[in-house]
Amino acid sequence: MLDINFNYTTAFSRNIGWLTQQEQDLLKSKRIAIAGLGGVGGSHLLALTRLGVGAFHIADLDVFELANFNRQVGATIKHLDRAKVDVLAEMAMDINPSLNIRRFPQGINEANLTGFLIGADVYVDGLDFFAFNARKAVFAACHKLGIPAVTAAPLGMGTALISFMPGRMSFEDYFQWEGCSEAEQALRFLLGLAPSGLHGSYLVDPSSIDLVGKKGPSTVMGCELCAGVTATEVLKILLQRGRVYSAPYSQQFDAYTNRFKRVWLPGGNRNPLQKLKLHLMKKR
């Protein structure tokens, strides 16, 4: 039920200036699909809700647990053991009660993927780093359907961003996952997201990264930076203003080292320099 005290125009009036009123009204009519509502996905949803986007499809099959507390926006004592998809939907509706939200509590699978993406103007990737099969399926479907897709990874105390636009380089063309083991996919994903590796210099405990065991460290700073750069990228795509550097470009900002790097990587992980880096990483 819509809160009678809520007014969309007033609620998002402070966006005006950076946006025109016409652009704000356009965002109200847009629908974003977000798969994964953990470290980055929940922050994506709330940032895009505060931007004034009017409709979402959200998917996640997990519940909140204590290990999520260091970084996940919905992780609180009162939300322990509650479904992430329900908690985040409630939080978004508390910001904008007029939101149109469709929940996918079983996560993303072959049976619901089409329904998850139908009507979406942009797909935003919030899946767990190690959700290789689901990520591969969603990005392949977006490429086939002509839906722009954005992924941002929290790396150290920064973020790495790659966008995949209709008619341009696909996720598979860039990352080259076909025929690879999960450990190899993890390496290719990590190196493809951030070829310059700005975050690597201050990792104090390398043993905390276990690609085979599907475990790695993450910070709230990285997750919140992901949400900021992703919301900005989505805004540019939806409003069709501002340049979008899509794959084979990647972009990384690291707040700890105070560095930003944009990399053009022809061929993605097929690039000879990238293949050398992969070889060296595997030896390590």
N, C-alpha and C positions, 0 to 999 in steps of 0.2 A: 504494500500500500504506500502510495507516494506521500511523503511528509508535506503537509500543507504549508510549512514554513520554508520549504525549499524553492529556490528560483534559480534556474540554470544560468541565466544571463548575469545575475548578481554574483553567483558562486564563482564564476570564472571570469569576472570582469577585469581582474588584475592581469590576465593574459593579454588584454587588449593594449596595443602599443607595440608589442612584439608580434602580435597577430592583429589583423583587421577583424572587425565584427563579422564580416562575410566569411573569413577563414575560420573563425571560431564556430560559426553556424555549420560550416562544412564538416568540421571535426565531429560535431554532434551527430552527424549522419553516418559516420564511418564505423566499420566493424573490424576488430582485431582478433585474431586467433592466437592464443598463447598456450603452448604445451609445456607443462612443468611449472610448478608454483613454489619451488623451494628457494634456494639462495638468490637467484636472479629473477625467476619468474614472478614471484610475489611482488617484488619491487617494481618490475615492469608494469604489472597490472595497476598498481596504485599511482605510479608516475603518469601513465597514460590516462587514467581516470581523472587525475588532477589537471591534465592538459585539456580535458573536456571531450575526449572520445566517448561516443554514446553507446557502443555495443561491443560485447566480447563473447568469444567462445573460450572457455578455460578448461584445461584437462590436467588431472593429476590423480594418482591412485594411492598416494601415501598419506600418513598421518604425521602430525608434529611430535617430535621426541626431543629429549634434553640435548642431544648432540647438535641440534639445529640452532641453539640459542645464540651462538656467536655471530650469526650472519643473516638469518632468515627473518624477514619482516613480520611474519605472522607467528613466530615462535615465542610464546609466553606461557607462564604457568597455567593460566586459565584455558589455554588452547592445547595443552598436552593431550595426546591420543585422539584429537579431533581431526577430521579429514581436512587436508590443506585446501581442497577445492571449495569446501563450505566456509571455512574461516576467511579465506581471501575474498570470496564473493560477498560475505557480510561486511568486511572492511571496506570494499569498494562501494557497496551500496550505502554505507554510512557517509561516504564522501558525496555520492551522487545517487539519491534514491530513485531517480528516473532511468537509471541504467537498464539496458537490456542485456542480461547475462544468461548464457546457456552453459550449463555445467556438464563436464564429461568425467564422472567420478571413477571410471574404469581406466583412466589414462588414454593413451593413443594406441589403437590396434587396427588390424586390417579391416575389421568389421565397421568401425566408426570413423575412419580417416576421412572419407568423402564428406560425411555429415559434419565433421569438425571443421573442414575447410570451406564448405559451401557458404557463399556470401561474404567471405573474408576479403578485405581490401589489402591487408598485409598479414603475414605470419611472423610472429616473434618467438624465437627459440628460447625456452627456459628449461629445457630438459637437462637432467643430470649429465655431467661430462661423459660418463661411461654408458649412456643409453644409446649405443651405436645403432642397433637395428631400427629403433623408433625414429631416431634422427635421420637416418638414411631414407626411410620411407616417407617421412613428412617433406623433406626437401625435394625428393624426387617428384612427389605429387604436386608441390608448389610449382616446380619447373614445368611440369606437364600442363598445369592449369593456368599458368601465367600469373601467379600470385607472387609479388615481391616477398622475399624472406630475409630476415635480419637475425644474426646471431652475435652475441657479445659474451665473452668469457671473463670471469674475474680471475686475473692472474696476479698473484702477490697482492700488492696494494695499488693495483691499476686495472685496466681493462683493455681487451683486444676486440675489435669490431670488424666483421665482414658482412657485406650485403650481397644478395643474389637477386638480380633483376631479370624480369621476363626478356627472353631473347638474347641474354648474355650468358656468360660462363656459368655452368651448373655447379652444384655442390660436389657431385662425383667427379666432374672434370677437374675441379680444383684440388680436392683432397685425395683423390685416387685410392679409395677404400676397397674397391672390388677385388675379391680374392685374398684379402689380408686377414690375419688373425686379429683378435680383439686387442692384443697388446700392440700390434703393429698399427691398428687403426687409432689407438690412443696416441701413439707417437706422432703419426701423421696429422692428427687433429691438433695436437698441441703445437707442433712446429708450423703447421699451416696457418693457425690463428695468429701466431706472433713470431714471424721469421726472424725478427731482430732480437727477440729474447730479452727485453729490457728488464724483466722481473728477476732474472736468474742470479744477479750479482749479490742479492741480499738474502737468499734462502739459507737460513742458519742450520737447518737439519734436513739434508737431502733424503734421509731415510724415511721421512714423512710422506714421500711420494712413492706410492706402490701401484704402478699401472696394472700389474697382473692381479693384485688384490682389489683393484678398483677403489682406491682410496687416495686422497690428497688433501693438503691444507687449503683453507680459504679464509678470507677476511671480509668483514662487513664493509670496509672501505672499497674493496674491489667490487662487491655486489652493488653498492649504491652508485658507484661510478658507471657500472654497466647500465643501470636504469637510466641515468642521465643521458649517456651517449645514444642509447637505443631510442629513447623517446624523441630525441632531436632528429635522429635518422628517419624515424617513422613520420615525424612532422614534415620533413622535406619530401618524402615520398608521397604522402597524402595531399599536400598542398602544391606539389610540383614546383617548388622553388628552393634554391640552394642546390649545389652540386652533390650528387650521390656518387661516391667512389665505390663502385661495385667490383666484385672479383673479376680479375685477379689482383685487385688492390686489397690490402689489409691495413688496418690502422691500430696503433697501440699507444696508449697514454699510461705512463707510470708515475703516480704521485710521489712515490718514495724517492725515485731518482730524478724527479722533475724533468722528465724527457717525454717527447712525443715523436713517433716515427710512422710515416706512411710508406708502405712497401708495395712496389709494382712487381708482381711475380708471374711473368708469362709462363704458361704451362702449369701453374700451381706446383704441386709436389712432383711433377715431372721435370721441373726446372733442374738443370745440372747442379747448380749450387745447393739447391734444396735436397737433392738426392745424396750429395756428399754429407750434408748436415744430418740426414736421417741415418746414414751409415755410421757416423761418429756417435750419434746418440744411442744406437743399438749396441755398440761396443761398450758404452758406459753402463 
